[in-house]
Amino acid sequence: MTDPVRRKPEANGIPPAFQHLHARAIDAEAAAQALREHNDRLRERVAVYAQVIHELRTELDRRTDSTTHRSPVRSLPTSIT
């Protein structure tokens, strides 16, 4: 006897009732992987920015230190107004 209700065949061992959920899970996994990759790129960028900020702060501190310990000798103005 044939089954009066036509059934969709199993796809990759997934019963028909769960195929739509399986497809959504695959899509969600792909989206999560894309977000992890994006997050990795952002973390790398933040590390670069932190290094640049550190270098700029070090340079600013170096310049500030050198200006606070200036020589007492001052140059004279070149013109009188």
Secondary structure, DSSP 8 states (H G I E B T S, - for coil): ---SS-----BTTB-HHHHHHHHHHHHHHHHHHHHHHHHHHHHHHHHHHHHHHHHHHHHHHHHHHHHHT--S-----SS--
